[in-house]
Amino acid sequence: MTTEEKPKSDYDAKSIRVLKGLEGVRKRPAMYIGDTGKRGLHHILEEVVDNAIDEHLAGHCKRVVVTIHKDNSATVEDDGRGIPVDIHPDMKKPALEIVLTTLHAGGKFDSKSYRISGGLHGVGVSVTNALSEWAVAEVKRDGQKYTQKYKRGAPVSEMKTVGKTDETGTKITFKPDRKMFSELEFDYELLASRMEELSFLNAGLQIDMVDERDGKSDTFLHEGGIKSYVKDLNKTKNPIHPEPIYFTDKNDKHELEVAMQYTDGYVKTVYSFVNGINTIEGGTHEEGWRTALTRALNKYLGEKETLQLKGDDVREGLTAVISIRLTDPQFEGQTKTKLGNTEVKGLVSSATYDKLTSFLEENPQVRNIITTKVLEAAKAREAARKAKDLVRRKSAFSTGSLPGKLSDCQVRDPDKAELFIVEGDSAGGSSRQGRDRRTQAILPLRGKILNTEKARIDKIYENNEISAMMTAIGTGIGDECDPTKSRYGKVMIMADSDVDGNHIVTLILTFFYRYMKPMIDTGKIYVANAPLYRIKYKGKVHYVFNDKEKNALLRQIGEEKGVLVQRFKGLGEMNPDQLWETTLDPEKRRLKKITVEDAILADEIFSTLMGDEVPPRKEFIVKHSGKVKNLDI
């Protein structure tokens, strides 16, 4: 082909599209807020709250009010300094308009305005504005009230002066855009949990919440800060020393706070934060704390014991909150779930070691209680190691052998393979016969399921049912859990639709949450809903899953003769064809994906329902009794 014969390229300067203003945010919203479902919806509200928190950190805000309106719009109001309203010297626009309509614009890039800030990416409130159907900003500053309105990120009015005031602050009202979000309804409980968390992390800051949809309201104010936070996290547990260990460290670049308290349980509860942002994936601050904790406790046991403590030993039964405030945090991604500053690990490690060793030296009674606890954990770990080796020897990756009770599928591609964890032998038998052998594996559980909330790691490895699940799935547990090694793309819990079945589901979910949480985080854990009734009339068969559906269908049928209603007492009563048609068939089955929208709230629920303390469990049941949909009595 000659030069003259070559086709003309369509890729030239005209192909390059320049997105103006906040158009890029609306084009790719998930890049900025993670997703456009429930999590993203709540994220845009939290971005506005973060701005108010930054004012508190700068010493200018004592109260924040979050209001959810009847139309699912929301307002965040603070009594800080108010966003500046003067004309920007270069852009020739009011600073308020620039902050609300321009990415990477804000006072947080200048350490003189905000020495410490959660919103250092500078995209927070502008992204909220971009993803809102409409928004209104109101500012009280310099004796005047100012307002400006926006539609889908663009101003629809000039900034106006609307009156005089002797107060200061910022008020942002916005309505999430239905064109951007698949979920539009704010979850009050989820937001209340986050607001209380922020009040713990910011001692002395009052956060009021109001839900105009049903009249709910809460006020959060915790003068004790993260010490109060640890006590609150342990309210469903049994601490082995009365007061949390608390220490701080501060210089011109960071402020560190740590509070920690051991309980007589076996599950660790560790939360880390950077500038008030929950770093759910941890990071260098958490790594530094972990390293120093192990070193400090090994120092006191090293002279007496030959057994060397490891990280899991010193964190068994520990509840801890690590909060660091930095002038220049480097997060991995806009959603800020992991801290990456390499220098922070050393800073936190050094401060934690010095403060903790001093505390242990000065408090021998607490030191003895803690060292006894962690030494017992180390000995249990050694016992668990032997049990773990046995599990590994049995695993498919070591010898090709799987649990004898497992009926595996034929396909070896995890994305196509499914595992059903089934309650009982009879249900397991019917499931084996009714399944698609190509893609569906069945693991029946025959014995009592261990409550892993109240069991030490060696007992977990020794439990036959838990061991079978671990071996079949193949990911490992605890810190070693790697969901990419799962032999199945979906792991489904299938139990009877009654009280006993729900209890078994809760026990299995407790194990997954405590020891295989990455499987939940990556969307691999499901609960398969089995029908409760089989209704036959006019030769047709309908399966319904609860009393509400049954009653609705019977009303629809009316006075029809010959209607047969069969209530299934359990999966074992269903024959293979019925199980396939209702619970196994991918085209017809009902699955509930298990997600953890709020890890701290989920942690509290599992501790409350599965722990030793009875009063908090009763309180939880009474509080939530009105939300019960299916009650088997």
C-alpha positions as CSV (number, residue, x, y, z in Angstrom):
1,M,0.0,0.0,0.0
2,T,1.5,3.3,-1.0
3,T,1.4,6.5,1.1
4,E,-1.5,7.8,-1.0
5,E,-3.5,4.6,-0.4
6,K,-3.4,4.6,3.4
7,P,-6.8,5.3,5.0
8,K,-7.1,8.6,6.7
9,S,-6.9,8.4,10.5
10,D,-9.8,9.7,12.6
11,Y,-7.5,10.3,15.5
12,D,-6.5,13.9,15.5
13,A,-6.9,17.0,17.7
14,K,-10.6,16.9,17.2
15,S,-10.7,13.5,18.9
16,I,-9.3,14.9,22.1
17,R,-12.2,15.8,24.4
18,V,-11.6,18.3,27.2
19,L,-14.1,17.8,30.0
20,K,-15.0,21.2,31.5
21,G,-15.7,21.9,35.1
22,L,-17.0,18.9,36.9
23,E,-18.0,17.0,33.8
24,G,-15.3,14.4,34.4
25,V,-16.8,13.6,37.8
26,R,-20.2,12.9,36.3
27,K,-18.7,10.9,33.4
28,R,-16.7,8.6,35.8
29,P,-18.2,9.1,39.3
30,A,-16.8,5.8,40.7
31,M,-13.3,7.1,40.2
32,Y,-14.0,9.7,42.9
33,I,-16.5,8.0,45.3
34,G,-15.8,4.2,44.9
35,D,-19.2,3.3,43.4
36,T,-22.6,4.7,42.7
37,G,-24.6,2.5,45.0
38,K,-25.2,2.7,48.7
39,R,-21.6,3.3,49.6
40,G,-21.1,6.1,47.1
41,L,-24.3,7.8,48.2
42,H,-23.2,8.0,51.8
43,H,-19.7,9.0,50.7
44,I,-20.8,12.2,49.2
45,L,-22.5,13.2,52.4
46,E,-19.4,12.3,54.5
47,E,-17.2,14.4,52.2
48,V,-19.2,17.5,53.3
49,V,-19.0,16.4,56.9
50,D,-15.2,16.0,56.5
51,N,-15.0,19.7,55.7
52,A,-16.7,20.6,58.9
53,I,-14.4,18.2,60.8
54,D,-11.4,20.0,59.3
55,E,-12.7,23.2,60.7
56,H,-12.9,21.5,64.1
57,L,-9.3,20.2,63.8
58,A,-8.3,23.8,63.0
59,G,-9.9,25.0,66.2
60,H,-12.9,26.8,64.7
61,C,-15.9,24.4,65.0
62,K,-17.7,23.0,68.0
63,R,-20.9,21.8,66.5
64,V,-22.1,20.0,63.3
65,V,-25.7,19.3,62.4
66,V,-26.6,16.7,59.8
67,T,-30.2,16.7,58.6
68,I,-31.9,14.2,56.3
69,H,-34.9,15.7,54.7
70,K,-38.2,14.0,53.6
71,D,-37.2,14.2,49.9
72,N,-33.9,12.5,50.7
73,S,-31.9,15.6,50.3
74,A,-29.5,16.4,53.1
75,T,-28.0,19.3,54.9
76,V,-24.6,19.6,56.7
77,E,-24.2,22.8,58.8
78,D,-21.2,23.8,61.0
79,D,-20.2,26.8,63.1
80,G,-16.7,27.1,61.6
81,R,-15.2,30.1,59.9
82,G,-17.3,29.8,56.8
83,I,-15.9,29.2,53.3
84,P,-14.2,32.4,52.0
85,V,-16.4,34.5,49.7
86,D,-14.0,37.1,48.5
87,I,-12.9,37.3,44.8
88,H,-10.1,35.0,43.8
89,P,-7.3,37.2,42.4
90,D,-6.5,34.8,39.4
91,M,-9.9,33.3,38.6
92,K,-11.9,36.4,39.2
93,K,-14.7,34.5,40.9
94,P,-15.9,34.2,44.5
95,A,-13.8,31.6,46.4
96,L,-17.1,29.9,47.4
97,E,-18.0,29.2,43.8
98,I,-14.5,27.9,43.0
99,V,-14.5,25.5,46.0
100,L,-17.9,24.2,45.0
101,T,-17.3,23.8,41.2
102,T,-13.6,23.1,40.8
103,L,-11.6,19.9,41.5
104,H,-8.4,20.3,43.5
105,A,-9.5,23.7,44.8
106,G,-9.5,24.5,48.5
107,G,-7.6,25.8,51.5
108,K,-6.2,22.4,52.3
109,F,-3.3,22.6,50.0
110,D,-2.0,25.5,52.1
111,S,-0.8,24.3,55.5
112,K,-1.4,27.8,56.9
113,S,-5.2,27.4,56.6
114,Y,-5.4,23.8,57.6
115,R,-2.4,22.2,59.3
116,I,-4.3,18.9,59.5
117,S,-7.1,17.9,57.2
118,G,-9.0,14.8,56.1
119,G,-9.9,16.3,52.7
120,L,-6.4,16.9,51.3
121,H,-7.3,15.7,47.8
122,G,-9.4,18.9,47.5
123,V,-12.2,17.1,45.6
124,G,-14.7,16.5,48.4
125,V,-17.5,19.1,48.3
126,S,-17.1,19.8,44.6
127,V,-17.7,16.1,43.9
128,T,-20.8,16.2,46.1
129,N,-22.0,19.2,44.1
130,A,-21.2,17.5,40.8
131,L,-23.2,14.4,41.7
132,S,-26.2,16.3,43.0
133,E,-29.4,17.2,41.2
134,W,-29.2,20.5,42.9
135,A,-27.2,22.1,45.8
136,V,-27.3,25.3,47.8
137,A,-24.4,26.7,49.7
138,E,-24.9,29.2,52.5
139,V,-22.1,31.0,54.3
140,K,-22.0,33.2,57.4
141,R,-18.9,35.2,57.5
142,D,-17.6,38.7,58.1
143,G,-20.9,39.8,59.4
144,Q,-22.8,38.8,56.3
145,K,-24.9,35.9,55.0
146,Y,-24.1,34.7,51.5
147,T,-25.8,32.1,49.3
148,Q,-25.3,30.4,45.8
149,K,-27.3,27.7,44.0
150,Y,-26.0,25.0,41.7
151,K,-27.5,22.4,39.4
152,R,-25.5,19.2,38.7
153,G,-22.3,21.0,39.7
154,A,-22.8,24.2,37.7
155,P,-23.8,27.5,39.3
156,V,-27.3,28.7,38.4
157,S,-27.1,32.0,40.2
158,E,-24.5,34.5,41.2
159,M,-23.3,34.5,44.8
160,K,-25.7,36.8,46.7
161,T,-25.6,38.7,50.0
162,V,-28.9,37.9,51.7
163,G,-28.5,39.5,55.1
164,K,-26.4,40.3,58.2
165,T,-25.3,38.1,61.0
166,D,-22.9,37.9,63.9
167,E,-22.4,34.2,63.5
168,T,-20.0,32.2,61.3
169,G,-20.3,28.8,59.5
170,T,-21.1,26.9,56.4
171,K,-24.3,25.2,55.4
172,I,-24.5,22.8,52.4
173,T,-27.8,21.3,51.2
174,F,-27.8,18.9,48.3
175,K,-30.0,16.3,46.7
176,P,-28.2,13.2,45.2
177,D,-28.8,13.0,41.4
178,R,-31.0,10.0,40.4
179,K,-29.1,10.0,37.1
180,M,-25.9,9.2,39.0
181,F,-26.9,6.8,41.8
182,S,-28.7,3.5,41.8
183,E,-29.5,4.0,45.5
184,L,-31.0,7.3,46.7
185,E,-32.2,6.7,50.2
186,F,-29.9,7.6,53.1
187,D,-29.5,4.9,55.8
188,Y,-29.9,6.7,59.1
189,E,-28.4,3.9,61.2
190,L,-25.3,3.7,59.0
191,L,-24.8,7.5,59.1
192,A,-25.4,7.7,62.8
193,S,-22.7,5.0,63.4
194,R,-20.3,7.1,61.3
195,M,-21.2,10.4,63.1
196,E,-20.7,8.8,66.5
197,E,-17.4,7.4,65.3
198,L,-16.3,11.0,64.4
199,S,-17.5,12.4,67.7
200,F,-15.3,9.8,69.5
201,L,-12.3,10.8,67.3
202,N,-12.8,14.5,67.9
203,A,-13.2,15.0,71.6
204,G,-15.4,17.9,72.4
205,L,-17.1,18.1,69.0
206,Q,-20.9,17.8,69.1
207,I,-22.6,16.2,66.1
208,D,-26.4,16.4,66.0
209,M,-28.4,14.2,63.6
210,V,-32.0,14.7,62.5
211,D,-34.1,12.5,60.3
212,E,-37.1,14.4,59.1
213,R,-38.5,11.3,57.4
214,D,-39.5,9.7,60.7
215,G,-38.5,12.1,63.4
216,K,-35.4,10.2,64.6
217,S,-32.6,12.3,66.2
218,D,-29.3,11.7,68.0
219,T,-26.7,13.9,69.6
220,F,-23.1,12.6,69.8
221,L,-20.6,14.3,72.1
222,H,-17.7,12.4,73.7
223,E,-15.3,14.4,75.9
224,G,-13.3,11.3,76.6
225,G,-12.3,10.9,72.9
226,I,-10.9,7.5,71.9
227,K,-10.6,6.2,75.5
228,S,-14.4,6.5,75.5
229,Y,-14.4,4.8,72.1
230,V,-12.6,1.7,73.3
231,K,-14.9,1.5,76.3
232,D,-17.9,1.7,74.0
233,L,-16.5,-1.0,71.7
234,N,-15.9,-3.2,74.8
235,K,-19.4,-2.7,76.3
236,T,-20.4,-6.2,75.0
237,K,-17.2,-7.8,76.2
238,N,-15.4,-8.4,79.5
239,P,-12.2,-6.3,79.9
240,I,-9.4,-7.8,82.0
241,H,-8.1,-4.4,83.2
242,P,-10.4,-1.6,84.2
243,E,-9.2,1.4,82.2
244,P,-7.9,1.5,78.6
245,I,-4.2,2.2,78.1
246,Y,-3.9,5.6,76.6
247,F,-1.0,7.6,75.3
248,T,-0.3,10.5,72.9
249,D,2.7,11.7,70.9
250,K,3.0,15.0,69.0
251,N,5.4,17.0,66.9
252,D,5.0,19.7,64.2
253,K,4.0,17.1,61.6
254,H,1.8,14.6,63.4
255,E,-0.4,14.0,66.4
256,L,-0.8,10.4,67.5
257,E,-3.4,9.0,69.9
258,V,-3.7,5.4,70.9
259,A,-6.2,3.7,73.3
260,M,-6.2,0.0,73.9
261,Q,-7.8,-2.5,76.3
262,Y,-7.6,-6.3,76.6
263,T,-10.6,-8.5,77.1
264,D,-11.0,-12.1,78.1
265,G,-12.1,-13.0,74.6
266,Y,-10.1,-14.2,71.6
267,V,-11.1,-11.8,68.8
268,K,-9.0,-8.7,68.1
269,T,-10.8,-5.5,67.3
270,V,-8.4,-2.9,65.9
271,Y,-9.5,0.3,64.1
272,S,-7.1,2.9,62.6
273,F,-7.8,6.4,61.5
274,V,-6.0,9.2,59.7
275,N,-7.3,12.7,60.2
276,G,-10.6,11.2,61.3
277,I,-10.9,9.0,58.2
278,N,-11.3,5.2,58.8
279,T,-8.4,3.5,57.1
280,I,-10.2,0.2,56.8
281,E,-7.2,-1.4,55.0
282,G,-4.8,-0.1,57.6
283,G,-1.4,1.2,56.4
284,T,1.9,2.4,57.7
285,H,0.5,3.8,61.0
286,E,-1.1,0.5,61.9
287,E,2.0,-1.4,60.9
288,G,4.2,0.7,63.2
289,W,1.8,0.2,66.1
290,R,1.7,-3.6,65.6
291,T,5.5,-3.9,65.4
292,A,6.0,-1.9,68.6
293,L,3.3,-3.7,70.5
294,T,5.0,-7.1,69.9
295,R,8.4,-5.7,70.7
296,A,7.2,-4.1,74.0
297,L,5.5,-7.3,75.3
298,N,8.4,-9.5,74.2
299,K,10.7,-7.3,76.3
300,Y,8.9,-8.3,79.5
301,L,8.5,-12.0,78.6
302,G,11.9,-12.5,77.1
303,E,13.7,-12.8,80.4
304,K,11.3,-15.5,81.7
305,E,10.0,-17.4,78.7
306,T,11.7,-19.1,75.8
307,L,8.5,-18.8,73.8
308,Q,8.7,-15.8,71.4
309,L,5.5,-13.8,71.1
310,K,4.1,-13.1,67.7
311,G,1.7,-10.5,66.4
312,D,-1.4,-12.6,66.7
313,D,-0.5,-13.5,70.3
314,V,-0.3,-9.9,71.5
315,R,-3.5,-8.9,69.7
316,E,-5.7,-11.7,70.9
317,G,-8.7,-10.3,72.7
318,L,-7.4,-6.7,72.2
319,T,-9.6,-3.7,71.4
320,A,-7.5,-0.8,70.1
321,V,-8.1,2.5,68.3
322,I,-5.1,4.2,66.6
323,S,-5.7,7.8,65.5
324,I,-3.1,9.8,63.8
325,R,-3.3,13.3,62.4
326,L,-0.8,14.3,59.7
327,T,-0.1,17.5,57.8
328,D,0.5,15.6,54.5
329,P,-1.1,12.2,54.5
330,Q,-0.7,10.1,51.3
331,F,-3.7,7.8,50.8
332,E,-4.1,5.1,48.3
333,G,-7.0,6.4,46.2
334,Q,-9.6,9.1,46.8
335,T,-11.6,6.8,49.0
336,K,-8.7,6.9,51.5
337,T,-8.7,3.4,52.9
338,K,-5.0,2.8,53.3
339,L,-2.2,5.1,54.5
340,G,1.0,5.0,52.4
341,N,3.4,7.5,54.1
342,T,6.6,5.4,54.6
343,E,8.0,7.6,57.4
344,V,4.9,7.2,59.5
345,K,5.7,3.6,60.3
346,G,8.9,4.5,62.2
347,L,7.3,7.5,63.9
348,V,4.4,5.4,65.3
349,S,6.5,2.4,66.1
350,S,9.0,4.5,68.1
351,A,6.3,6.5,70.0
352,T,4.3,3.4,70.8
353,Y,7.3,1.4,72.1
354,D,8.5,4.2,74.3
355,K,5.0,5.0,75.7
356,L,3.9,1.4,76.1
357,T,7.1,0.2,77.9
358,S,6.9,3.2,80.2
359,F,3.2,2.3,81.0
360,L,4.0,-1.3,81.7
361,E,7.0,-0.4,83.9
362,E,4.8,1.9,86.0
363,N,1.8,-0.4,86.2
364,P,3.1,-3.9,87.1
365,Q,-0.4,-5.2,88.0
366,V,-1.8,-4.5,84.6
367,R,1.4,-5.7,83.0
368,N,1.1,-9.1,84.7
369,I,-2.5,-9.5,83.6
370,I,-1.6,-8.7,80.0
371,T,1.5,-10.8,79.8
372,T,-0.3,-13.8,81.3
373,K,-3.0,-13.3,78.6
374,V,-0.6,-13.1,75.7
375,L,1.5,-16.0,76.9
376,E,-1.6,-18.2,77.0
377,A,-2.3,-17.1,73.5
378,A,1.2,-18.0,72.4
379,K,0.8,-21.5,73.8
380,A,-2.5,-21.9,72.1
381,R,-0.9,-20.7,68.8
382,E,1.6,-23.5,69.1
383,A,-1.2,-26.0,69.5
384,A,-3.1,-24.4,66.6
385,R,0.0,-24.6,64.4
386,K,0.0,-28.4,64.7
387,A,-3.7,-28.5,63.9
388,K,-3.2,-26.0,61.0
389,D,-0.4,-28.3,59.6
390,L,-2.9,-31.1,59.7
391,V,-5.5,-29.1,57.8
392,R,-2.8,-28.1,55.2
393,R,-1.8,-31.7,54.7
394,K,-5.4,-32.5,53.9
395,S,-5.9,-29.5,51.6
396,A,-6.3,-29.9,47.9
397,F,-3.1,-27.8,47.3
398,S,-1.0,-30.2,49.3
399,T,-2.2,-33.7,48.4
400,G,-5.2,-33.3,46.2
401,S,-7.5,-34.6,48.9
402,L,-10.6,-32.8,50.1
403,P,-13.0,-33.4,53.0
404,G,-14.7,-36.8,52.6
405,K,-18.1,-35.2,53.1
406,L,-17.5,-32.8,50.2
407,S,-19.2,-33.6,46.9
408,D,-17.1,-31.4,44.6
409,C,-18.0,-30.0,41.2
410,Q,-16.3,-30.9,37.9
411,V,-15.3,-27.5,36.8
412,R,-11.9,-26.2,38.0
413,D,-12.4,-22.5,37.1
414,P,-13.3,-20.7,40.4
415,D,-15.3,-18.1,38.5
416,K,-17.7,-20.9,37.4
417,A,-17.6,-23.0,40.6
418,E,-20.0,-22.7,43.5
419,L,-19.9,-24.2,47.0
420,F,-23.1,-24.8,49.0
421,I,-22.6,-25.2,52.7
422,V,-25.7,-27.2,53.7
423,E,-27.2,-27.8,57.1
424,G,-27.7,-31.5,57.8
425,D,-27.2,-34.9,56.2
426,S,-30.7,-35.3,54.6
427,A,-30.5,-31.8,53.0
428,G,-27.0,-32.6,51.9
429,G,-28.2,-35.8,50.2
430,S,-31.1,-34.0,48.4
431,S,-28.7,-31.2,47.3
432,R,-26.2,-33.6,46.0
433,Q,-28.8,-35.2,43.8
434,G,-30.5,-32.0,42.7
435,R,-27.4,-29.9,41.9
436,D,-25.6,-29.2,38.6
437,R,-22.6,-31.5,39.1
438,R,-20.6,-29.5,36.6
439,T,-20.5,-26.2,38.6
440,Q,-22.0,-26.9,42.1
441,A,-20.3,-28.5,45.0
442,I,-22.1,-29.5,48.2
443,L,-20.6,-29.6,51.7
444,P,-23.0,-30.9,54.3
445,L,-22.4,-29.9,58.0
446,R,-23.3,-32.7,60.3
447,G,-22.0,-31.7,63.7
448,K,-22.4,-28.7,66.0
449,I,-21.1,-25.4,64.5
450,L,-18.5,-23.8,66.8
451,N,-19.2,-20.3,68.0
452,T,-15.9,-18.8,66.8
453,E,-16.7,-15.5,68.7
454,K,-15.9,-17.4,71.9
455,A,-13.3,-19.9,70.8
456,R,-9.5,-19.7,70.7
457,I,-7.7,-20.4,67.4
458,D,-6.5,-23.9,68.4
459,K,-10.1,-24.9,69.0
460,I,-11.2,-23.5,65.7
461,Y,-8.7,-25.6,63.8
462,E,-9.7,-28.7,65.8
463,N,-13.4,-28.3,65.0
464,N,-14.4,-30.8,62.3
465,E,-17.0,-28.6,60.6
466,I,-14.8,-25.5,60.5
467,S,-11.8,-27.5,59.4
468,A,-13.9,-29.0,56.5
469,M,-15.0,-25.5,55.4
470,M,-11.4,-24.2,55.5
471,T,-10.0,-27.2,53.6
472,A,-12.7,-27.1,50.9
473,I,-12.5,-23.3,50.3
474,G,-8.7,-23.3,50.4
475,T,-8.0,-19.6,51.2
476,G,-6.5,-19.9,54.7
477,I,-7.8,-18.0,57.6
478,G,-6.9,-14.9,59.7
479,D,-4.1,-12.8,58.3
480,E,-3.3,-15.5,55.8
481,C,-6.8,-15.4,54.2
482,D,-6.3,-14.8,50.4
483,P,-9.6,-14.8,48.5
484,T,-7.7,-15.2,45.2
485,K,-7.0,-18.7,46.3
486,S,-10.6,-19.6,46.8
487,R,-11.6,-22.7,44.8
488,Y,-15.1,-21.2,44.4
489,G,-16.3,-17.9,43.1
490,K,-19.4,-18.2,45.2
491,V,-19.8,-19.7,48.7
492,M,-23.4,-20.1,49.7
493,I,-24.8,-20.9,53.1
494,M,-28.0,-23.0,52.8
495,A,-30.0,-23.7,56.0
496,D,-33.6,-24.2,57.0
497,S,-35.9,-21.1,57.0
498,D,-36.6,-21.4,60.8
499,V,-35.0,-20.2,64.0
500,D,-32.5,-23.1,64.2
501,G,-31.5,-22.5,60.6
502,N,-31.0,-18.8,61.1
503,H,-28.9,-19.6,64.2
504,I,-26.7,-21.9,62.1
505,V,-26.4,-19.2,59.4
506,T,-25.3,-16.7,62.0
507,L,-22.7,-19.0,63.4
508,I,-21.2,-19.6,60.0
509,L,-21.3,-15.9,59.1
510,T,-19.5,-15.2,62.5
511,F,-16.7,-17.5,61.4
512,F,-16.5,-15.8,57.9
513,Y,-16.6,-12.3,59.4
514,R,-13.9,-13.0,62.1
515,Y,-11.6,-15.2,60.2
516,M,-12.3,-15.0,56.4
517,K,-13.5,-11.4,56.1
518,P,-11.6,-10.8,52.8
519,M,-14.1,-13.4,51.3
520,I,-16.9,-11.1,52.4
521,D,-15.1,-8.0,51.2
522,T,-14.7,-9.4,47.7
523,G,-18.3,-10.4,47.4
524,K,-17.9,-14.2,47.5
525,I,-20.2,-15.1,50.5
526,Y,-24.0,-15.5,50.0
527,V,-27.0,-16.9,51.9
528,A,-29.3,-19.0,49.8
529,N,-32.9,-18.5,50.6
530,A,-35.0,-21.7,50.7
531,P,-38.8,-21.5,50.4
532,L,-41.0,-21.9,53.4
533,Y,-44.2,-23.0,51.6
534,R,-45.3,-24.9,48.5
535,I,-48.8,-23.9,47.3
536,K,-50.6,-25.9,44.6
537,Y,-53.8,-24.9,42.9
538,K,-55.3,-25.6,39.4
539,G,-52.4,-27.9,38.7
540,K,-49.8,-25.1,39.2
541,V,-47.1,-25.1,41.9
542,H,-45.9,-21.9,43.6
543,Y,-43.1,-21.6,46.1
544,V,-43.2,-18.7,48.6
545,F,-40.4,-17.7,51.0
546,N,-42.3,-16.2,53.9
547,D,-45.7,-15.7,55.5
548,K,-46.2,-12.3,53.8
549,E,-45.8,-13.8,50.3
550,K,-48.0,-16.8,51.3
551,N,-50.8,-14.5,52.5
552,A,-50.6,-12.3,49.5
553,L,-50.8,-15.3,47.1
554,L,-53.8,-16.8,49.1
555,R,-55.6,-13.5,48.8
556,Q,-55.0,-13.4,45.1
557,I,-56.3,-17.0,44.7
558,G,-59.4,-16.2,46.8
559,E,-62.0,-18.9,47.5
560,E,-60.5,-21.3,45.0
561,K,-61.2,-25.0,45.8
562,G,-58.5,-27.6,46.1
563,V,-55.7,-25.3,47.2
564,L,-52.9,-27.3,48.9
565,V,-50.5,-25.5,51.2
566,Q,-47.4,-27.4,52.4
567,R,-45.1,-25.9,54.9
568,F,-41.5,-27.1,54.7
569,K,-40.1,-27.8,58.2
570,G,-36.6,-28.0,56.7
571,L,-34.5,-28.5,53.6
572,G,-34.5,-32.3,54.3
573,E,-38.2,-32.4,53.5
574,M,-37.6,-31.2,49.9
575,N,-36.9,-33.7,47.2
576,P,-34.0,-33.1,44.8
577,D,-36.2,-31.6,42.0
578,Q,-37.7,-29.1,44.4
579,L,-34.4,-28.0,45.8
580,W,-33.1,-27.5,42.3
581,E,-36.1,-25.5,41.2
582,T,-36.2,-23.2,44.2
583,T,-32.7,-23.0,45.7
584,L,-30.0,-24.3,43.4
585,D,-31.1,-23.2,39.9
586,P,-29.2,-20.0,39.0
587,E,-32.1,-18.8,36.9
588,K,-34.7,-19.0,39.8
589,R,-32.9,-19.0,43.1
590,R,-32.9,-16.2,45.6
591,L,-29.4,-15.2,46.9
592,K,-28.5,-12.6,49.4
593,K,-24.9,-11.3,49.0
594,I,-23.3,-10.7,52.4
595,T,-21.7,-7.3,52.5
596,V,-20.2,-5.2,55.4
597,E,-21.4,-1.7,54.8
598,D,-20.0,-0.6,58.1
599,A,-17.4,-2.9,59.6
600,I,-17.6,-1.2,63.1
601,L,-21.3,-1.6,63.3
602,A,-21.1,-5.2,62.1
603,D,-18.3,-5.9,64.6
604,E,-20.6,-4.7,67.4
605,I,-23.5,-6.7,66.2
606,F,-21.5,-10.0,66.1
607,S,-20.0,-9.2,69.6
608,T,-23.4,-8.5,71.0
609,L,-25.3,-11.5,69.5
610,M,-22.5,-14.1,69.8
611,G,-20.5,-13.0,72.9
612,D,-20.8,-13.8,76.6
613,E,-22.5,-10.7,77.9
614,V,-26.3,-11.2,78.2
615,P,-27.6,-7.7,79.0
616,P,-26.3,-6.1,75.8
617,R,-27.9,-8.9,73.8
618,K,-31.3,-8.4,75.5
619,E,-31.0,-4.7,74.8
620,F,-30.2,-5.3,71.1
621,I,-33.2,-7.7,70.7
622,V,-35.6,-5.3,72.3
623,K,-34.3,-2.3,70.3
624,H,-34.6,-4.2,67.0
625,S,-37.6,-6.3,67.6
626,G,-39.9,-4.0,65.6
627,K,-37.7,-4.7,62.5
628,V,-38.3,-8.5,62.5
629,K,-39.8,-9.7,59.3
630,N,-40.0,-13.5,59.7
631,L,-40.5,-14.8,63.2
632,D,-40.7,-18.6,63.6
633,I,-42.5,-19.5,66.9
